[in-house]
Amino acid sequence: MALFMKDPKLAFLTDEKRAAGAGAKSLVALYERLSSIVLRNAEPASRSYRYMARLIEREFPVGERGVCLAFSSPDSDTVSTDAMLMLAYCLQSELEGRVLLVDARLRDREDGLTGRLGLLDASGFAEVMAGEAGAPDAVVVPTAVPGVDFLPCGKAGAAPADRERLGRLLDEVRTRYSHVLVQVGSVLKDTRSVVIVAQADAMFLLARENRTFMRSLDDSRELLDRSGVTDVRVVVSGRGR
């Protein structure tokens, strides 16, 4: 399935100066600005992501456990970072449930959610996988948006995803969050990400209109299919017209 969306136009999210400083201050500044953009009904990105939130509600109904969705881009983690921040806000505001963002990337820590939010020095997913963090609550960071929390990727040098620990982590957080959005790196660049994706309810491949090579999407889907990940969706973002 392909969802066509307008350009999120979130230039402020890539501004290094805005992302610099203490982690808590970065989160507050980021989400305050994000809130102002999403709440403008005329903003194309707001309408697109709110529509996507409703599609997710329809196709992945929340039951006793929350829904876990994995996100990745064959191009850059920046692409999935932009999309996940917007979607997390819209899922919470549209559906009024709790949302957990998880940075589960195993390389290039600066390029994803953790780097964007200025939490590179925080413990997180890597420490949970290494058995060093205890309960997930110890490393989950509340954001300035009520109902949206964040689990950073953790510090370099910790262990990659362990199936058993990953399963326990997702089982626990899905009892407390209606939607768990997991960021992974490109499966073509690091096949270890497939271990994480395999435990999600669905996988979203994020592409950029006229920039992402179809071969990259095809190769990603073929690799995921061989690994038993069959529910793969494609989300295409493009410039507003």
C-alpha positions as CSV (number, residue, x, y, z in Angstrom):
1,M,0.0,0.0,0.0
2,A,1.2,3.5,-0.8
3,L,0.2,6.6,1.0
4,F,1.0,9.8,-0.8
5,M,1.7,12.8,1.5
6,K,2.8,16.4,1.1
7,D,6.2,17.6,2.2
8,P,6.2,17.9,6.0
9,K,8.1,21.2,5.7
10,L,9.7,20.7,9.1
11,A,12.9,22.7,8.4
12,F,13.2,23.6,12.1
13,L,13.7,20.0,13.0
14,T,17.0,19.9,11.0
15,D,18.3,23.1,12.6
16,E,21.3,22.0,14.7
17,K,21.0,25.1,16.9
18,R,17.5,24.2,17.9
19,A,18.5,20.6,18.7
20,A,21.5,21.7,20.8
21,G,21.5,22.1,24.5
22,A,20.1,20.0,27.4
23,G,17.9,17.1,26.3
24,A,14.8,18.2,28.3
25,K,15.0,21.7,26.9
26,S,15.4,20.4,23.4
27,L,12.3,18.2,23.8
28,V,10.2,21.1,25.1
29,A,11.3,23.5,22.3
30,L,10.9,20.9,19.6
31,Y,7.4,19.8,20.5
32,E,6.1,23.3,21.2
33,R,7.1,24.2,17.7
34,L,5.7,21.0,16.4
35,S,2.4,21.6,18.1
36,S,2.1,25.0,16.5
37,I,2.6,23.6,13.0
38,V,0.3,20.6,13.4
39,L,-2.5,22.7,14.8
40,R,-2.6,24.9,11.8
41,N,-5.4,23.2,9.8
42,A,-4.2,24.8,6.5
43,E,-0.8,23.1,6.8
44,P,-0.7,20.2,4.2
45,A,1.5,18.0,6.5
46,S,-1.0,18.3,9.3
47,R,-3.9,17.1,7.1
48,S,-1.8,14.3,5.6
49,Y,-0.5,12.9,8.9
50,R,-3.9,13.2,10.6
51,Y,-5.4,11.2,7.7
52,M,-2.6,8.6,8.1
53,A,-3.4,8.4,11.8
54,R,-7.0,7.6,10.9
55,L,-5.9,5.0,8.4
56,I,-3.8,3.3,11.1
57,E,-6.7,3.3,13.5
58,R,-8.8,1.6,10.9
59,E,-6.3,-1.0,9.7
60,F,-4.6,-1.7,13.1
61,P,-7.3,-1.5,15.8
62,V,-6.0,-1.3,19.3
63,G,-7.1,-4.2,21.5
64,E,-5.9,-5.3,24.9
65,R,-2.4,-4.6,23.7
66,G,-1.1,-1.6,21.8
67,V,-0.1,-1.6,18.1
68,C,3.6,-1.7,17.3
69,L,4.7,-0.3,13.9
70,A,8.2,-0.1,12.6
71,F,9.5,2.7,10.4
72,S,12.6,2.8,8.1
73,S,13.8,4.6,5.0
74,P,16.3,3.2,2.5
75,D,17.6,6.7,2.0
76,S,18.2,8.3,5.4
77,D,17.1,8.1,9.0
78,T,16.3,11.8,8.7
79,V,13.3,10.8,6.5
80,S,11.8,8.5,9.1
81,T,12.6,10.9,11.9
82,D,10.5,13.7,10.3
83,A,7.6,11.4,9.6
84,M,7.6,9.7,13.0
85,L,7.5,13.0,14.9
86,M,4.6,14.3,13.0
87,L,2.7,10.9,13.1
88,A,3.3,10.6,16.9
89,Y,1.7,14.0,17.5
90,C,-1.2,13.3,15.2
91,L,-1.9,9.8,16.6
92,Q,-2.1,11.2,20.1
93,S,-4.2,14.3,19.2
94,E,-6.5,12.4,16.9
95,L,-7.0,9.2,18.7
96,E,-6.3,10.4,22.3
97,G,-4.1,7.5,23.2
98,R,-0.6,7.2,24.6
99,V,2.2,7.0,22.1
100,L,5.8,5.7,22.6
101,L,8.5,6.6,20.1
102,V,11.4,4.1,20.2
103,D,14.8,4.7,18.5
104,A,16.0,1.2,17.9
105,R,18.6,2.0,15.3
106,L,21.9,0.2,15.7
107,R,24.3,2.6,14.0
108,D,24.6,6.3,13.0
109,R,23.1,7.5,16.2
110,E,23.2,11.2,15.3
111,D,20.9,10.7,12.3
112,G,17.8,9.6,14.0
113,L,15.3,10.6,16.7
114,T,17.8,10.5,19.5
115,G,20.2,12.9,17.7
116,R,17.3,15.2,16.7
117,L,16.1,15.4,20.2
118,G,19.5,16.1,21.7
119,L,19.6,12.9,23.8
120,L,22.8,11.2,22.6
121,D,24.2,11.0,26.1
122,A,21.0,9.3,27.5
123,S,20.7,5.6,28.2
124,G,17.9,3.8,26.3
125,F,17.2,0.9,23.9
126,A,20.8,-0.4,23.7
127,E,21.0,-0.6,27.5
128,V,17.7,-2.5,27.7
129,M,18.9,-5.0,25.1
130,A,22.2,-5.4,27.1
131,G,20.3,-6.0,30.3
132,E,21.8,-2.9,31.9
133,A,18.8,-0.6,32.2
134,G,16.3,-2.6,34.3
135,A,12.7,-1.7,33.6
136,P,12.0,0.4,30.5
137,D,10.5,3.1,32.7
138,A,14.0,3.8,33.9
139,V,15.1,5.0,30.4
140,V,11.8,6.3,28.9
141,V,11.8,10.1,28.6
142,P,8.5,12.1,28.8
143,T,8.1,14.8,26.2
144,A,6.4,18.1,26.4
145,V,3.4,16.7,24.7
146,P,1.1,14.9,27.1
147,G,0.7,11.3,26.1
148,V,3.9,11.1,24.0
149,D,7.0,9.5,25.5
150,F,10.4,8.6,24.0
151,L,12.9,5.8,24.4
152,P,16.3,6.9,23.0
153,C,18.6,4.6,21.2
154,G,21.1,4.5,24.1
155,K,24.9,4.9,24.2
156,A,27.3,3.5,21.7
157,G,29.0,0.2,22.5
158,A,25.9,-1.6,24.1
159,A,24.5,-4.8,22.7
160,P,22.3,-5.0,19.6
161,A,18.8,-6.3,19.7
162,D,18.2,-9.6,21.5
163,R,15.0,-11.4,20.5
164,E,14.0,-12.4,24.0
165,R,14.7,-9.1,25.6
166,L,13.1,-7.3,22.7
167,G,10.0,-9.4,23.0
168,R,9.7,-8.6,26.7
169,L,10.3,-4.9,26.1
170,L,7.6,-4.7,23.4
171,D,5.2,-6.8,25.5
172,E,5.6,-4.5,28.4
173,V,5.2,-1.2,26.6
174,R,2.3,-2.4,24.6
175,T,0.3,-2.8,27.8
176,R,0.7,0.9,28.5
177,Y,0.8,2.6,25.1
178,S,-1.9,2.4,22.4
179,H,0.8,3.0,19.7
180,V,4.5,2.1,19.8
181,L,6.4,3.6,16.8
182,V,9.8,2.0,16.4
183,Q,12.6,3.6,14.2
184,V,15.1,1.2,12.6
185,G,17.8,1.9,10.1
186,S,17.8,0.7,6.5
187,V,17.5,-3.1,6.4
188,L,19.7,-3.0,3.3
189,K,22.6,-1.4,5.3
190,D,22.2,-3.5,8.5
191,T,20.2,-6.7,8.4
192,R,20.2,-6.8,12.2
193,S,17.3,-4.4,12.0
194,V,15.1,-7.3,10.6
195,V,15.1,-8.9,14.1
196,I,13.4,-5.8,15.4
197,V,11.0,-5.4,12.5
198,A,9.9,-9.0,12.7
199,Q,8.2,-8.3,16.1
200,A,6.2,-5.3,14.9
201,D,2.6,-5.6,13.6
202,A,3.6,-3.9,10.3
203,M,6.6,-2.2,8.6
204,F,6.4,1.2,7.0
205,L,9.0,1.9,4.3
206,L,9.4,5.7,3.9
207,A,10.3,7.0,0.4
208,R,10.8,10.5,-1.1
209,E,9.0,11.3,-4.4
210,N,11.4,11.4,-7.3
211,R,14.4,10.8,-5.1
212,T,14.1,7.3,-3.7
213,F,15.2,4.6,-6.1
214,M,12.5,1.9,-6.7
215,R,15.2,-0.7,-6.7
216,S,15.9,0.2,-3.0
217,L,12.3,-0.3,-2.1
218,D,12.1,-3.5,-4.1
219,D,15.3,-4.9,-2.5
220,S,14.1,-3.9,1.0
221,R,10.7,-5.6,0.5
222,E,12.3,-8.7,-0.9
223,L,14.7,-9.0,2.1
224,L,11.9,-8.4,4.5
225,D,9.7,-11.0,2.8
226,R,12.5,-13.6,3.0
227,S,12.8,-12.9,6.7
228,G,9.1,-13.5,7.3
229,V,8.0,-9.8,7.4
230,T,5.1,-9.8,5.0
231,D,3.0,-6.8,6.1
232,V,5.1,-4.0,4.5
233,R,3.6,-0.6,3.5
234,V,5.2,2.2,1.5
235,V,4.7,5.8,2.4
236,V,5.8,8.3,-0.2
237,S,6.3,12.0,0.7
238,G,6.5,14.6,-2.0
239,R,6.7,18.4,-2.4
240,G,3.5,20.3,-2.1
241,R,2.1,21.6,-5.4
